[in-house]
Amino acid sequence: MSDASVERSKPHSKIYISIVHQLNEMILRDGLSTGDRLPSERELSERLGVGRSSVREAFRALELLGLIETRHGEGTFLRDFRDHRLVELLGMFVIQDRQAEHDIMELKSWIESESIHRMFIHSEEKLNLLFEDIISRFNNGDLTSISDVMAELVQASGNRLSYKVWLVLHEFDSNTQQPANMPFDEMTIRSIQQAIISKNHQLIHTLCKKPQYE
């Protein structure tokens, strides 16, 4: 049976969803990043063994989500995932009322707290390796705030979606000061490390809580 016949035999909606997954794998495999050009519809059709109409539908879905953009006469390019429909959604949400700002910061804190609690299952050895890398990057000047450390912890928790959502929420959170009375130095990072290793819920609660709501 030909590829075209196989494609016609499947529910159409499942075809383009499958293509979206294959595109994601291809992006990771080829090391593509924001701003890079994707292969054309014809190239992808041949490479994935599917019809061009299905590739076009997958592109349309990804473009509606804000993950790619088509430039007339140039091709299709990857967009920064933070330049996403979620940003527009949050923007409209914040405009509606001031309570929305609190809700965004609360959701961000929930993600932070849950991410850290997910790390309780990690071995002490794994946590030590993670924090040695964090401290090394702090000493090199790559990490300059508690928020930078939190970003590392949310990412290390293993849930890629929560990390991406956290990044978007972080951009909207205009109150990104570090928790009250918590300086940012190596000793503070070591304290966070020990709090996670010893499952110190109180220090983690302080770390994830915004000072204006204390």
Beta strands, then each sheet from edge to edge (+ up, - down):
strand 1: 68-71
strand 2: 75-78
sheet 1: 1+ 2-
end
